[in-house]
Amino acid sequence: MRQNKSFAVLIFIVIMGIGAALAYARFKGGDTMGAGGIGIVAFIIAMVISAAIQVADQWDRAVILRLGHFHALKGPGLFFIIPVIDAIPYWIDTRVITTGFKAEKTLTKDTVPVDVDAVLFWKVLDPKKAALDVADYQSAISWASQTALRDVIGKTMLSDMLEGRDKISALLQKIIDERTEPWGINVISVEVKDVLIPSGLEDAMSMQAQAERERQARVILGDAERQIAEKFAEAGKTYDHNPVAFHLRAMNMLYEGLKKNATIVIVPSTAVESMQLGGLAGMTALTMGLGPERTNGHKEKVDKIIPDLPDSTRTESL
């Protein structure tokens, strides 16, 4: 941790400046020995005072040991220590810190090797424990996170890991927080960034997903066919008890077919008999709605195809 030494340096310069001014005044008065003594005393005082002055930033806490024993936590702001007797081995950052960690080629519960990348968000709540109870708390957190991630991967199926990242993150947060709580560290959250699986397994999973989508499409299509068949069955029952409705429906279907410039319309013989289309009067009644121009067009086509037929036969062919 880099310390803020600017204020201590300023005090050192000020004291040395005052001492130099006094020493120069003595030197001008002819007292060379006195001037040298003032200079040495000013230097010692400046060193001691500048070493005693400490400034901690808003997010820093200084762990002070006095003759090897824990004495106090200082900061933020200006504070003083006793040089030589007091020492500051640690400056603890109390802000939220991010630590990335990963597990490579770790087998899941269903023996699939995966690479998992995650990010840990944590902060120091008790600087005293972080400084005294663990040698290097940042390194300890990194190792605790990696081992926890490997444990979770080994107890989780691949499908659960891919679909339930939130659950994996919550479980990791709980495990890591339990391990780091004795060190005065609080785990805020864990985020799983990426889960990498072998390329061959990716292709197999893609094919499986495509087959599942095709199966769902076929099931939906079959269900639609069943519903259509049910509706046709209901319509058939309605037409069975209402011949007039059936006759009108058949006439409408034939009319729609002829209206779209169809030259050939296939009609069951039972429908021809029921709709009375065998004679000239029935066909004339059907084609009245098509307009004289379209009727003449059909007639010209028939004349080109069968010019030698009698007029009555060509009319029925329309």
BAKOLLO-260949 format. One record per residue (C-alpha): residue number from 1; residue in one letter; z negated, y negated, x negated. Coordinates in pm, 1 decimal, m for minus. Example, Ala and Ser with C-alpha at 12.3 -4.5 7.8 and 13.67 -1.06 7.14 Angstrom:
<num = 1	residuo = a	zz = m780.0	yy = 450.0	xx = m1230.0>
<num = 2	residuo = s	zz = m714.0	yy = 106.0	xx = m1367.0>
//
This chain:
<num = 1	residuo = m	zz = 0.0	yy = 0.0	xx = 0.0>
<num = 2	residuo = r	zz = 100.8	yy = m334.7	xx = m147.9>
<num = 3	residuo = q	zz = m184.5	yy = m585.2	xx = m156.2>
<num = 4	residuo = n	zz = m163.0	yy = m954.8	xx = m73.5>
<num = 5	residuo = k	zz = m249.7	yy = m1121.8	xx = m406.0>
<num = 6	residuo = s	zz = m99.1	yy = m1466.4	xx = m346.3>
<num = 7	residuo = f	zz = m428.0	yy = m1633.6	xx = m249.1>
<num = 8	residuo = a	zz = m615.9	yy = m1478.2	xx = m544.6>
<num = 9	residuo = v	zz = m344.3	yy = m1595.9	xx = m783.8>
<num = 10	residuo = l	zz = m368.9	yy = m1945.4	xx = m638.2>
<num = 11	residuo = i	zz = m746.7	yy = m1952.3	xx = m695.1>
<num = 12	residuo = f	zz = m696.3	yy = m1826.4	xx = m1050.9>
<num = 13	residuo = i	zz = m449.1	yy = m2104.9	xx = m1124.2>
<num = 14	residuo = v	zz = m676.1	yy = m2372.4	xx = m972.8>
<num = 15	residuo = i	zz = m980.6	yy = m2261.9	xx = m1177.0>
<num = 16	residuo = m	zz = m777.3	yy = m2236.8	xx = m1492.6>
<num = 17	residuo = g	zz = m635.3	yy = m2581.5	xx = m1428.4>
<num = 18	residuo = i	zz = m980.5	yy = m2732.2	xx = m1389.4>
<num = 19	residuo = g	zz = m1101.3	yy = m2552.7	xx = m1702.1>
<num = 20	residuo = a	zz = m798.5	yy = m2668.3	xx = m1899.6>
<num = 21	residuo = a	zz = m860.1	yy = m3028.0	xx = m1791.1>
<num = 22	residuo = l	zz = m1225.1	yy = m3013.8	xx = m1901.2>
<num = 23	residuo = a	zz = m1133.3	yy = m2845.6	xx = m2228.0>
<num = 24	residuo = y	zz = m872.1	yy = m3111.7	xx = m2299.7>
<num = 25	residuo = a	zz = m1127.0	yy = m3387.7	xx = m2234.1>
<num = 26	residuo = r	zz = m1366.4	yy = m3227.3	xx = m2482.4>
<num = 27	residuo = f	zz = m1087.3	yy = m3182.7	xx = m2732.3>
<num = 28	residuo = k	zz = m994.7	yy = m3551.1	xx = m2705.2>
<num = 29	residuo = g	zz = m1358.8	yy = m3637.4	xx = m2769.0>
<num = 30	residuo = g	zz = m1344.5	yy = m3442.2	xx = m3094.9>
<num = 31	residuo = d	zz = m1549.3	yy = m3141.4	xx = m2976.4>
<num = 32	residuo = t	zz = m1308.5	yy = m2859.7	xx = m3062.9>
<num = 33	residuo = m	zz = m1562.1	yy = m2580.4	xx = m3030.6>
<num = 34	residuo = g	zz = m1678.0	yy = m2707.0	xx = m2692.1>
<num = 35	residuo = a	zz = m1318.6	yy = m2726.4	xx = m2569.2>
<num = 36	residuo = g	zz = m1257.9	yy = m2364.4	xx = m2672.8>
<num = 37	residuo = g	zz = m1577.5	yy = m2249.0	xx = m2504.4>
<num = 38	residuo = i	zz = m1484.4	yy = m2424.7	xx = m2181.6>
<num = 39	residuo = g	zz = m1145.3	yy = m2259.5	xx = m2185.8>
<num = 40	residuo = i	zz = m1293.2	yy = m1911.1	xx = m2234.6>
<num = 41	residuo = v	zz = m1554.0	yy = m1961.9	xx = m1963.1>
<num = 42	residuo = a	zz = m1292.1	yy = m2096.0	xx = m1721.2>
<num = 43	residuo = f	zz = m1072.5	yy = m1790.3	xx = m1785.2>
<num = 44	residuo = i	zz = m1360.7	yy = m1546.4	xx = m1722.5>
<num = 45	residuo = i	zz = m1465.5	yy = m1727.1	xx = m1405.4>
<num = 46	residuo = a	zz = m1106.8	yy = m1734.8	xx = m1278.7>
<num = 47	residuo = m	zz = m1063.5	yy = m1361.6	xx = m1343.5>
<num = 48	residuo = v	zz = m1389.5	yy = m1268.9	xx = m1171.3>
<num = 49	residuo = i	zz = m1333.0	yy = m1487.3	xx = m865.8>
<num = 50	residuo = s	zz = m968.8	yy = m1384.9	xx = m824.3>
<num = 51	residuo = a	zz = m1071.0	yy = m1018.1	xx = m850.7>
<num = 52	residuo = a	zz = m1345.3	yy = m1069.2	xx = m592.6>
<num = 53	residuo = i	zz = m1112.2	yy = m1236.1	xx = m343.3>
<num = 54	residuo = q	zz = m920.1	yy = m992.4	xx = m123.2>
<num = 55	residuo = v	zz = m692.0	yy = m1058.6	xx = 172.0>
<num = 56	residuo = a	zz = m593.0	yy = m788.3	xx = 421.7>
<num = 57	residuo = d	zz = m299.1	yy = m825.9	xx = 658.4>
<num = 58	residuo = q	zz = m347.4	yy = m800.4	xx = 1032.3>
<num = 59	residuo = w	zz = m257.0	yy = m429.3	xx = 1036.7>
<num = 60	residuo = d	zz = m442.9	yy = m329.7	xx = 717.6>
<num = 61	residuo = r	zz = m794.7	yy = m194.4	xx = 668.2>
<num = 62	residuo = a	zz = m949.8	yy = m173.6	xx = 319.8>
<num = 63	residuo = v	zz = m1176.7	yy = 120.7	xx = 236.0>
<num = 64	residuo = i	zz = m1444.5	yy = m6.7	xx = m6.4>
<num = 65	residuo = l	zz = m1633.0	yy = 231.3	xx = m233.5>
<num = 66	residuo = r	zz = m1939.4	yy = 100.0	xx = m416.1>
<num = 67	residuo = l	zz = m2015.6	yy = 303.3	xx = m726.7>
<num = 68	residuo = g	zz = m1823.0	yy = 594.6	xx = m578.0>
<num = 69	residuo = h	zz = m1988.8	yy = 592.1	xx = m233.8>
<num = 70	residuo = f	zz = m1837.3	yy = 464.4	xx = 86.3>
<num = 71	residuo = h	zz = m1958.9	yy = 112.1	xx = 148.5>
<num = 72	residuo = a	zz = m1756.9	yy = m52.8	xx = 424.4>
<num = 73	residuo = l	zz = m1423.0	yy = m114.2	xx = 593.4>
<num = 74	residuo = k	zz = m1287.7	yy = m464.9	xx = 553.2>
<num = 75	residuo = g	zz = m1002.9	yy = m654.8	xx = 713.0>
<num = 76	residuo = p	zz = m803.4	yy = m808.9	xx = 845.5>
<num = 77	residuo = g	zz = m828.3	yy = m1148.8	xx = 676.0>
<num = 78	residuo = l	zz = m1025.6	yy = m1277.3	xx = 377.6>
<num = 79	residuo = f	zz = m1317.5	yy = m1080.6	xx = 230.6>
<num = 80	residuo = f	zz = m1496.9	yy = m1044.2	xx = m101.8>
<num = 81	residuo = i	zz = m1594.9	yy = m751.5	xx = m322.0>
<num = 82	residuo = i	zz = m1802.5	yy = m719.9	xx = m636.3>
<num = 83	residuo = p	zz = m1566.7	yy = m662.9	xx = m927.7>
<num = 84	residuo = v	zz = m1621.0	yy = m348.2	xx = m1133.4>
<num = 85	residuo = i	zz = m1891.1	yy = m224.0	xx = m892.5>
<num = 86	residuo = d	zz = m1669.9	yy = m212.9	xx = m582.1>
<num = 87	residuo = a	zz = m1331.7	yy = m42.5	xx = m562.7>
<num = 88	residuo = i	zz = m1060.7	yy = m23.6	xx = m296.7>
<num = 89	residuo = p	zz = m886.4	yy = 315.7	xx = m328.3>
<num = 90	residuo = y	zz = m706.0	yy = 297.7	xx = 8.1>
<num = 91	residuo = w	zz = m540.3	yy = 34.6	xx = 222.4>
<num = 92	residuo = i	zz = m487.1	yy = 200.3	xx = 562.5>
<num = 93	residuo = d	zz = m201.3	yy = 90.8	xx = 786.4>
<num = 94	residuo = t	zz = m316.5	yy = 97.4	xx = 1150.8>
<num = 95	residuo = r	zz = 26.4	yy = 39.5	xx = 1305.5>
<num = 96	residuo = v	zz = 230.1	yy = 307.3	xx = 1483.9>
<num = 97	residuo = i	zz = 414.1	yy = 512.8	xx = 1221.7>
<num = 98	residuo = t	zz = 715.4	yy = 741.1	xx = 1270.6>
<num = 99	residuo = t	zz = 757.1	yy = 1061.3	xx = 1073.9>
<num = 100	residuo = g	zz = 1064.1	yy = 1282.2	xx = 1094.3>
<num = 101	residuo = f	zz = 1027.5	yy = 1656.6	xx = 1052.4>
<num = 102	residuo = k	zz = 1244.3	yy = 1963.3	xx = 1105.2>
<num = 103	residuo = a	zz = 1246.7	yy = 2341.5	xx = 1115.1>
<num = 104	residuo = e	zz = 1552.2	yy = 2513.2	xx = 964.0>
<num = 105	residuo = k	zz = 1673.2	yy = 2864.5	xx = 1043.0>
<num = 106	residuo = t	zz = 1370.9	yy = 2944.1	xx = 1255.3>
<num = 107	residuo = l	zz = 1393.0	yy = 3241.9	xx = 1491.3>
<num = 108	residuo = t	zz = 1320.7	yy = 3189.6	xx = 1858.8>
<num = 109	residuo = k	zz = 1142.7	yy = 3443.6	xx = 2075.5>
<num = 110	residuo = d	zz = 1478.9	yy = 3611.0	xx = 2149.4>
<num = 111	residuo = t	zz = 1565.3	yy = 3619.2	xx = 1772.8>
<num = 112	residuo = v	zz = 1817.9	yy = 3335.2	xx = 1764.4>
<num = 113	residuo = p	zz = 1814.5	yy = 3119.2	xx = 1446.3>
<num = 114	residuo = v	zz = 1797.2	yy = 2748.5	xx = 1530.9>
<num = 115	residuo = d	zz = 1761.0	yy = 2418.2	xx = 1345.8>
<num = 116	residuo = v	zz = 1538.3	yy = 2168.0	xx = 1525.8>
<num = 117	residuo = d	zz = 1493.1	yy = 1800.6	xx = 1436.4>
<num = 118	residuo = a	zz = 1203.3	yy = 1601.7	xx = 1579.5>
<num = 119	residuo = v	zz = 1024.3	yy = 1268.6	xx = 1537.8>
<num = 120	residuo = l	zz = 647.0	yy = 1215.6	xx = 1544.7>
<num = 121	residuo = f	zz = 488.5	yy = 886.9	xx = 1655.9>
<num = 122	residuo = w	zz = 129.7	yy = 847.6	xx = 1539.2>
<num = 123	residuo = k	zz = m131.7	yy = 594.6	xx = 1427.6>
<num = 124	residuo = v	zz = m463.6	yy = 588.8	xx = 1243.8>
<num = 125	residuo = l	zz = m758.7	yy = 528.6	xx = 1476.0>
<num = 126	residuo = d	zz = m1038.1	yy = 588.0	xx = 1223.7>
<num = 127	residuo = p	zz = m944.8	yy = 463.1	xx = 873.2>
<num = 128	residuo = k	zz = m1268.7	yy = 600.2	xx = 729.7>
<num = 129	residuo = k	zz = m1184.6	yy = 959.7	xx = 827.3>
<num = 130	residuo = a	zz = m822.2	yy = 920.6	xx = 718.9>
<num = 131	residuo = a	zz = m934.8	yy = 805.0	xx = 374.8>
<num = 132	residuo = l	zz = m1233.2	yy = 1033.3	xx = 313.6>
<num = 133	residuo = d	zz = m1166.3	yy = 1357.2	xx = 506.1>
<num = 134	residuo = v	zz = m813.6	yy = 1431.7	xx = 380.8>
<num = 135	residuo = a	zz = m657.4	yy = 1367.0	xx = 41.0>
<num = 136	residuo = d	zz = m314.0	yy = 1247.7	xx = 162.1>
<num = 137	residuo = y	zz = m310.7	yy = 1207.4	xx = 537.8>
<num = 138	residuo = q	zz = 60.9	yy = 1124.2	xx = 559.6>
<num = 139	residuo = s	zz = 163.3	yy = 1441.1	xx = 377.6>
<num = 140	residuo = a	zz = m88.5	yy = 1642.6	xx = 579.0>
<num = 141	residuo = i	zz = 58.4	yy = 1514.5	xx = 904.7>
<num = 142	residuo = s	zz = 410.0	yy = 1606.8	xx = 792.1>
<num = 143	residuo = w	zz = 310.3	yy = 1963.9	xx = 706.1>
<num = 144	residuo = a	zz = 103.4	yy = 2005.1	xx = 1022.0>
<num = 145	residuo = s	zz = 402.0	yy = 1891.9	xx = 1228.8>
<num = 146	residuo = q	zz = 642.3	yy = 2135.7	xx = 1063.7>
<num = 147	residuo = t	zz = 412.9	yy = 2435.1	xx = 1101.4>
<num = 148	residuo = a	zz = 343.8	yy = 2346.7	xx = 1465.9>
<num = 149	residuo = l	zz = 717.3	yy = 2319.8	xx = 1533.5>
<num = 150	residuo = r	zz = 782.2	yy = 2661.3	xx = 1381.2>
<num = 151	residuo = d	zz = 502.1	yy = 2815.8	xx = 1587.8>
<num = 152	residuo = v	zz = 640.9	yy = 2670.0	xx = 1910.4>
<num = 153	residuo = i	zz = 996.5	yy = 2781.2	xx = 1831.3>
<num = 154	residuo = g	zz = 880.0	yy = 3137.3	xx = 1761.9>
<num = 155	residuo = k	zz = 711.2	yy = 3156.7	xx = 2103.3>
<num = 156	residuo = t	zz = 994.9	yy = 3001.1	xx = 2307.8>
<num = 157	residuo = m	zz = 1317.5	yy = 3147.5	xx = 2444.7>
<num = 158	residuo = l	zz = 1639.7	yy = 2970.6	xx = 2345.7>
<num = 159	residuo = s	zz = 1729.1	yy = 2886.8	xx = 2706.6>
<num = 160	residuo = d	zz = 1387.7	yy = 2730.4	xx = 2764.7>
<num = 161	residuo = m	zz = 1420.8	yy = 2528.2	xx = 2445.5>
<num = 162	residuo = l	zz = 1763.3	yy = 2392.1	xx = 2541.9>
<num = 163	residuo = e	zz = 1670.7	yy = 2310.2	xx = 2901.2>
<num = 164	residuo = g	zz = 1305.2	yy = 2206.7	xx = 2864.0>
<num = 165	residuo = r	zz = 1284.8	yy = 1968.1	xx = 2569.6>
<num = 166	residuo = d	zz = 1023.8	yy = 1760.2	xx = 2748.2>
<num = 167	residuo = k	zz = 793.7	yy = 2060.8	xx = 2775.7>
<num = 168	residuo = i	zz = 848.8	yy = 2145.9	xx = 2408.8>
<num = 169	residuo = s	zz = 769.0	yy = 1787.4	xx = 2309.8>
<num = 170	residuo = a	zz = 451.5	yy = 1782.0	xx = 2518.6>
<num = 171	residuo = l	zz = 337.2	yy = 2113.4	xx = 2371.6>
<num = 172	residuo = l	zz = 404.2	yy = 1992.9	xx = 2016.6>
<num = 173	residuo = q	zz = 213.5	yy = 1671.5	xx = 2081.5>
<num = 174	residuo = k	zz = m88.2	yy = 1865.0	xx = 2203.1>
<num = 175	residuo = i	zz = m90.6	yy = 2105.2	xx = 1907.1>
<num = 176	residuo = i	zz = m40.2	yy = 1837.8	xx = 1640.2>
<num = 177	residuo = d	zz = m297.2	yy = 1606.7	xx = 1798.2>
<num = 178	residuo = e	zz = m557.6	yy = 1884.8	xx = 1790.6>
<num = 179	residuo = r	zz = m488.3	yy = 1943.5	xx = 1421.1>
<num = 180	residuo = t	zz = m497.3	yy = 1576.8	xx = 1317.7>
<num = 181	residuo = e	zz = m787.0	yy = 1457.3	xx = 1534.5>
<num = 182	residuo = p	zz = m1050.3	yy = 1544.1	xx = 1266.4>
<num = 183	residuo = w	zz = m861.1	yy = 1309.6	xx = 1030.7>
<num = 184	residuo = g	zz = m896.4	yy = 1010.7	xx = 1264.9>
<num = 185	residuo = i	zz = m528.0	yy = 1020.0	xx = 1361.7>
<num = 186	residuo = n	zz = m389.9	yy = 1000.6	xx = 1714.1>
<num = 187	residuo = v	zz = m49.0	yy = 1149.8	xx = 1798.8>
<num = 188	residuo = i	zz = 121.7	yy = 921.7	xx = 2050.9>
<num = 189	residuo = s	zz = 431.0	yy = 1128.3	xx = 2124.1>
<num = 190	residuo = v	zz = 676.3	yy = 1381.6	xx = 1983.7>
<num = 191	residuo = e	zz = 1049.2	yy = 1362.0	xx = 2052.3>
<num = 192	residuo = v	zz = 1286.2	yy = 1654.7	xx = 1990.1>
<num = 193	residuo = k	zz = 1609.5	yy = 1495.5	xx = 1869.1>
<num = 194	residuo = d	zz = 1843.7	yy = 1790.4	xx = 1833.6>
<num = 195	residuo = v	zz = 1857.9	yy = 2168.5	xx = 1860.3>
<num = 196	residuo = l	zz = 2137.6	yy = 2326.6	xx = 1654.7>
<num = 197	residuo = i	zz = 2248.1	yy = 2684.8	xx = 1716.6>
<num = 198	residuo = p	zz = 2511.6	yy = 2899.0	xx = 1536.3>
<num = 199	residuo = s	zz = 2873.6	yy = 2812.9	xx = 1619.4>
<num = 200	residuo = g	zz = 2950.7	yy = 3167.6	xx = 1733.9>
<num = 201	residuo = l	zz = 2667.1	yy = 3151.5	xx = 1983.9>
<num = 202	residuo = e	zz = 2792.7	yy = 2813.8	xx = 2107.1>
<num = 203	residuo = d	zz = 3132.6	yy = 2969.5	xx = 2187.5>
<num = 204	residuo = a	zz = 2967.6	yy = 3260.9	xx = 2367.1>
<num = 205	residuo = m	zz = 2748.7	yy = 3025.9	xx = 2572.3>
<num = 206	residuo = s	zz = 3053.0	yy = 2813.8	xx = 2659.2>
<num = 207	residuo = m	zz = 3240.7	yy = 3121.9	xx = 2783.8>
<num = 208	residuo = q	zz = 2935.3	yy = 3228.2	xx = 2982.6>
<num = 209	residuo = a	zz = 2910.0	yy = 2886.0	xx = 3144.9>
<num = 210	residuo = q	zz = 3282.7	yy = 2889.5	xx = 3228.9>
<num = 211	residuo = a	zz = 3254.0	yy = 3236.6	xx = 3384.1>
<num = 212	residuo = e	zz = 2954.6	yy = 3120.1	xx = 3588.7>
<num = 213	residuo = r	zz = 3151.8	yy = 2821.4	xx = 3719.2>
<num = 214	residuo = e	zz = 3444.4	yy = 3047.2	xx = 3814.9>
<num = 215	residuo = r	zz = 3206.8	yy = 3283.3	xx = 3993.8>
<num = 216	residuo = q	zz = 3058.2	yy = 2994.1	xx = 4190.8>
<num = 217	residuo = a	zz = 3407.8	yy = 2869.6	xx = 4279.0>
<num = 218	residuo = r	zz = 3507.0	yy = 3212.6	xx = 4409.6>
<num = 219	residuo = v	zz = 3187.2	yy = 3240.5	xx = 4610.9>
<num = 220	residuo = i	zz = 3248.8	yy = 2898.5	xx = 4765.1>
<num = 221	residuo = l	zz = 3610.9	yy = 2988.1	xx = 4842.9>
<num = 222	residuo = g	zz = 3506.8	yy = 3317.4	xx = 5006.3>
<num = 223	residuo = d	zz = 3245.5	yy = 3138.6	xx = 5214.8>
<num = 224	residuo = a	zz = 3507.9	yy = 2886.4	xx = 5325.2>
<num = 225	residuo = e	zz = 3742.8	yy = 3170.3	xx = 5426.3>
<num = 226	residuo = r	zz = 3463.1	yy = 3331.5	xx = 5626.9>
<num = 227	residuo = q	zz = 3390.3	yy = 3005.8	xx = 5810.0>
<num = 228	residuo = i	zz = 3761.1	yy = 2957.8	xx = 5884.1>
<num = 229	residuo = a	zz = 3786.8	yy = 3311.3	xx = 6019.1>
<num = 230	residuo = e	zz = 3486.9	yy = 3247.2	xx = 6243.5>
<num = 231	residuo = k	zz = 3646.5	yy = 2929.5	xx = 6377.9>
<num = 232	residuo = f	zz = 3975.1	yy = 3113.0	xx = 6439.5>
<num = 233	residuo = a	zz = 3783.8	yy = 3383.7	xx = 6624.6>
<num = 234	residuo = e	zz = 3617.6	yy = 3119.1	xx = 6843.8>
<num = 235	residuo = a	zz = 3955.8	yy = 2953.9	xx = 6906.9>
<num = 236	residuo = g	zz = 4108.1	yy = 3290.8	xx = 6996.4>
<num = 237	residuo = k	zz = 3838.6	yy = 3349.8	xx = 7256.2>
<num = 238	residuo = t	zz = 3908.3	yy = 3007.5	xx = 7404.4>
<num = 239	residuo = y	zz = 4284.9	yy = 3066.4	xx = 7422.6>
<num = 240	residuo = d	zz = 4230.0	yy = 3417.6	xx = 7564.6>
<num = 241	residuo = h	zz = 4070.4	yy = 3273.7	xx = 7877.4>
<num = 242	residuo = n	zz = 4301.6	yy = 2971.5	xx = 7898.4>
<num = 243	residuo = p	zz = 4675.8	yy = 3061.3	xx = 7883.8>
<num = 244	residuo = v	zz = 4778.4	yy = 2701.1	xx = 7951.0>
<num = 245	residuo = a	zz = 4593.7	yy = 2577.7	xx = 7639.8>
<num = 246	residuo = f	zz = 4749.8	yy = 2856.1	xx = 7435.6>
<num = 247	residuo = h	zz = 5096.8	yy = 2763.1	xx = 7561.5>
<num = 248	residuo = l	zz = 5045.7	yy = 2394.3	xx = 7478.1>
<num = 249	residuo = r	zz = 4914.6	yy = 2479.2	xx = 7132.8>
<num = 250	residuo = a	zz = 5216.3	yy = 2700.6	xx = 7058.5>
<num = 251	residuo = m	zz = 5454.3	yy = 2428.4	xx = 7177.2>
<num = 252	residuo = n	zz = 5280.8	yy = 2173.9	xx = 6955.2>
<num = 253	residuo = m	zz = 5301.8	yy = 2398.1	xx = 6647.9>
<num = 254	residuo = l	zz = 5674.3	yy = 2456.5	xx = 6702.1>
<num = 255	residuo = y	zz = 5732.5	yy = 2086.9	xx = 6759.6>
<num = 256	residuo = e	zz = 5555.5	yy = 1996.8	xx = 6436.9>
<num = 257	residuo = g	zz = 5768.7	yy = 2246.9	xx = 6247.2>
<num = 258	residuo = l	zz = 6094.9	yy = 2104.9	xx = 6382.8>
<num = 259	residuo = k	zz = 5982.5	yy = 1745.9	xx = 6332.0>
<num = 260	residuo = k	zz = 5968.6	yy = 1796.8	xx = 5952.1>
<num = 261	residuo = n	zz = 6346.9	yy = 1859.8	xx = 5926.0>
<num = 262	residuo = a	zz = 6301.8	yy = 2235.3	xx = 5923.2>
<num = 263	residuo = t	zz = 6632.2	yy = 2419.9	xx = 5965.0>
<num = 264	residuo = i	zz = 6471.6	yy = 2760.7	xx = 6023.9>
<num = 265	residuo = v	zz = 6161.6	yy = 2818.3	xx = 6229.8>
<num = 266	residuo = i	zz = 6021.9	yy = 3170.9	xx = 6261.3>
<num = 267	residuo = v	zz = 5860.3	yy = 3222.5	xx = 6598.6>
<num = 268	residuo = p	zz = 5709.5	yy = 3549.5	xx = 6725.1>
<num = 269	residuo = s	zz = 5896.8	yy = 3703.4	xx = 7017.5>
<num = 270	residuo = t	zz = 5582.9	yy = 3693.1	xx = 7230.6>
<num = 271	residuo = a	zz = 5560.3	yy = 3318.4	xx = 7172.9>
<num = 272	residuo = v	zz = 5928.0	yy = 3273.6	xx = 7268.6>
<num = 273	residuo = e	zz = 5870.4	yy = 3455.6	xx = 7592.5>
<num = 274	residuo = s	zz = 5543.5	yy = 3272.3	xx = 7669.0>
<num = 275	residuo = m	zz = 5695.0	yy = 2931.4	xx = 7595.9>
<num = 276	residuo = q	zz = 6025.2	yy = 3017.0	xx = 7774.2>
<num = 277	residuo = l	zz = 6238.5	yy = 2920.5	xx = 7472.6>
<num = 278	residuo = g	zz = 6504.9	yy = 3185.3	xx = 7533.0>
<num = 279	residuo = g	zz = 6724.5	yy = 2955.9	xx = 7739.3>
<num = 280	residuo = l	zz = 6889.2	yy = 2621.8	xx = 7698.6>
<num = 281	residuo = a	zz = 6642.1	yy = 2443.0	xx = 7923.7>
<num = 282	residuo = g	zz = 6340.5	yy = 2546.4	xx = 7711.8>
<num = 283	residuo = m	zz = 6495.8	yy = 2433.1	xx = 7383.8>
<num = 284	residuo = t	zz = 6611.9	yy = 2106.1	xx = 7535.8>
<num = 285	residuo = a	zz = 6260.8	yy = 2031.6	xx = 7659.9>
<num = 286	residuo = l	zz = 6121.0	yy = 2102.8	xx = 7313.5>
<num = 287	residuo = t	zz = 6367.4	yy = 1885.3	xx = 7120.7>
<num = 288	residuo = m	zz = 6358.1	yy = 1583.0	xx = 7351.7>
<num = 289	residuo = g	zz = 6079.5	yy = 1425.5	xx = 7143.3>
<num = 290	residuo = l	zz = 6274.0	yy = 1457.8	xx = 6818.3>
<num = 291	residuo = g	zz = 6525.8	yy = 1185.9	xx = 6906.9>
<num = 292	residuo = p	zz = 6902.8	yy = 1201.6	xx = 6949.6>
<num = 293	residuo = e	zz = 6977.2	yy = 1130.8	xx = 6583.9>
<num = 294	residuo = r	zz = 6776.7	yy = 1424.8	xx = 6446.4>
<num = 295	residuo = t	zz = 6916.8	yy = 1654.8	xx = 6717.1>
<num = 296	residuo = n	zz = 7272.2	yy = 1553.4	xx = 6629.4>
<num = 297	residuo = g	zz = 7192.5	yy = 1617.0	xx = 6262.3>
<num = 298	residuo = h	zz = 7079.5	yy = 1970.2	xx = 6334.2>
<num = 299	residuo = k	zz = 7386.6	yy = 2026.2	xx = 6548.9>
<num = 300	residuo = e	zz = 7620.8	yy = 1915.4	xx = 6272.4>
<num = 301	residuo = k	zz = 7452.8	yy = 2157.2	xx = 6028.8>
<num = 302	residuo = v	zz = 7498.7	yy = 2443.3	xx = 6276.0>
<num = 303	residuo = d	zz = 7865.0	yy = 2349.2	xx = 6328.4>
<num = 304	residuo = k	zz = 7924.1	yy = 2372.2	xx = 5954.1>
<num = 305	residuo = i	zz = 7747.5	yy = 2706.1	xx = 5922.9>
<num = 306	residuo = i	zz = 7883.0	yy = 2882.8	xx = 6235.7>
<num = 307	residuo = p	zz = 8194.2	yy = 2689.0	xx = 6349.0>
<num = 308	residuo = d	zz = 8349.5	yy = 2980.5	xx = 6537.5>
<num = 309	residuo = l	zz = 8059.4	yy = 3048.4	xx = 6775.6>
<num = 310	residuo = p	zz = 8076.1	yy = 2938.9	xx = 7138.1>
<num = 311	residuo = d	zz = 7906.1	yy = 2615.3	xx = 7230.3>
<num = 312	residuo = s	zz = 7631.7	yy = 2789.2	xx = 7427.9>
<num = 313	residuo = t	zz = 7541.6	yy = 3008.1	xx = 7128.1>
<num = 314	residuo = r	zz = 7527.7	yy = 2712.7	xx = 6887.9>
<num = 315	residuo = t	zz = 7299.8	yy = 2525.6	xx = 7126.8>
<num = 316	residuo = e	zz = 7057.5	yy = 2817.0	xx = 7138.0>
<num = 317	residuo = s	zz = 7066.9	yy = 2836.2	xx = 6756.3>
<num = 318	residuo = l	zz = 6929.1	yy = 2487.4	xx = 6737.6>
//
